[in-house]
Amino acid sequence: MYFKTPNQKGAFLMKRFKRFVLNKRKGWLMGIAIYQLLGAIVLLILMVTILSAQPEISGGVIFAVIPMIALSLVSIMAGIFYFIKGKELKFYTLSKLNLCAQLLQLTIPPGFTFIYYYGPYFALGINGHTLAIRFETLTANFNFSIGGQEEGLVVLFNCVPLLILIILRWIERNKTAPTGFDNSFVDGPRQEATPQEV
């Protein structure tokens, strides 16, 4: 197939990928739900390991741990709603909330830091005055702090949760429409009742 511009080729490839996703929607949804559950479990194990190694837990540590626990619970609830409850609307909502929290990694002087992600990590952005590209696999990272940092401005955009958000949105918008015969209790053609002769 011949394309006049690279944009036409990109649009064609995107349509093919979208069709591939929609044809295997159940597998993609199951993969996203497993991704949510495993990521939250890894983060909670990481949190327990770090806290158990601390000789004394300060109020600042507890303040930093609260957002991590909240985001992990959102992720776990998304997986539970998909696998146990079967409530896809709540699964979509909680998944999008959790994935949006993983999109940005911020460090803003004089000392605000927010980093939250798990799974593969591929980020683009700026680190100080330079362009930054970061890639990691099978990791989990959480950092929330205010004050005490000497780092410059860091703004990184994680592409992995963005891709998952796009896939989730495609599936949510293109639900399979029920046919006229779904949930019907009559098998076979309908027969009209004829009035009986008296």
N, C-alpha and C positions, 0 to 999 in steps of 0.2 A: 504494500500500500504506500502511495506517495503522499507526502505532506509538504505543503508550501512553506509553512513556518514551524519553528520548534514549539510554538504554543498549541498548534493543531495536534502535533504528535503527543504533547503532554496531556491535552484534554482527552485524546483517544485512549492513552494508557490509563488515565484516571478512571474513565468509564469502564474499561475492562476490569480494573481492580475492584471497582465498586460492584460490578456484576458478580465477580468471584466471591466477594464478601457476602452479598445478599443470598447467593446460592447456598452458602454454608453458614447461615446465620446462627444456627444452634451451636455449632462448634465454636464459633467466635465468641458467642455469649458465655459459653461454658469456660472457655479459656480466660476471658476477662474476669469472670467470677473467681476462678482459681487464682489468678494473678492478685486479685484483691485480698483473698483470704491468706495466701502464703506471705504476701508482703507485710500485712498487718501482724502476722504471727512472728515473722523475723524481726520486725521493729520492736515488738513487745519483749521478745527474748533479749534483744540488744539492750533495751532499757533496763530490764531486771539485772542483766550481767553488770552493766555500768553502775547501777545503784548499789548492788551488793558489794562492789569493790570499794565503795566510798566508806571511810571510817565514820563520817558524820554527814548527814544530809541537811543542807541548809535550806532556808526559805527560797532562795534564788533558784536552787536546783528543782525544787517542787514546782515553782512558777514556770520553769522551762519545760518540765515534764508534762504538765497539764495539756498543752496543745498536742503533744505527741500522742498521749493516751486518747484524746478526743478524736484525732484523725484516724488512729488505728481502729477505734470502735466504729467509726463511720464505715471504714473499709470492711471490717468483719460483718457488720449489719448488712452491707450490700451483698456479700456472699451468702449470708443466711437467707435473705429475702429471695435470692435466686434459687438456691438449692432446696431449702426446706419449705418456705412459705409459697414459692411460685408466684410472687408478686413482682412482675416485671417493671411496673411503673416506679415503685420505690427503689428497685434495683438500679434503674436508669438514673434516678435523681441522686441517690447516694454515690453512685459511681462517678457521675459528672462532678459532684462536689469534691470528692477525693482527688480525682485526676486534675481538676483545676488548681488545687492546692499544690500539686507537684510541678506545675508549669514553670514557675519562676524561682530562681535562687537569687536572693538579694543580700547585699552587704552595703549599708549606707552609713558613711561617717556621720557622727562620731561614735558609732558602736552598735547599730542595729543590724542583726543578722537573722535571716530566715532561710533554712534549707530543709527540704523534705522531699524524699523520693525513695523508691525501692525498685528493684529489678534493673534492667538495662538502662543506662543513662547516656544520652547523647545531647549535649548542650552547646548552643552558640550564643555569643554575647560579647560583652566588654569586661575586661579586668583592668581597672585603672584606666590607662590610655591606650591599651592594646586590644586587638581583636582576640577572642579566646574561643577555642574549640576543645571541649572535654568529652571523653568517652570512657565509660566504665561498664563492666558487665557483672551481673549477679551481686549487686551491692544494695545496701540500705543505709540511708544517711538522714539524720535529723539534727538540726541545730537551730535553736531559738535563743537569742541573747540580746540584752540591751545594756550598753555601756561596757567599758573595759576593753574595747577593740581598737587597734591602731591601723586596721586595713583600710585601703582605699575603696572607691566605689566598685562594686561587682554586680553586674546584672547579666544573668545567664538564663536562657530560655530552653527548657528541656523538650526536645522534639518527640520523645517516646510517648509520654502521656497525651500529647497533642494528636498523634496518629491514632491512639486508642480512642480518644474523644471523637474524632472524625468517624471512625468505624462504628462506634456506639450510636452516634447521631444518625448515620445512614440506616442502621438496623431499626432504630426507634421510629424514624419517619417512614420507613417502607415496610410496615408490618403486613403480614399476609392477611388479606381481606377475607372474612368468612364468606363462604358461598351460601346460596339460598337453601341448601340441603344440610348445612352443618347443624348439629344438635337436633335433627329431626328424629322422630320416633317411628315414622312410617317407612317401612322398607317396600320398595317397588312402587309401581304407579298407583296413583289414587283412583278410587272407584266412586262414582257418584251413586248416591242412594236413589233408587226409583220408588215412587209412591206405590204402595201396595193397593191392589184392587180390592174393593169391598164386596 
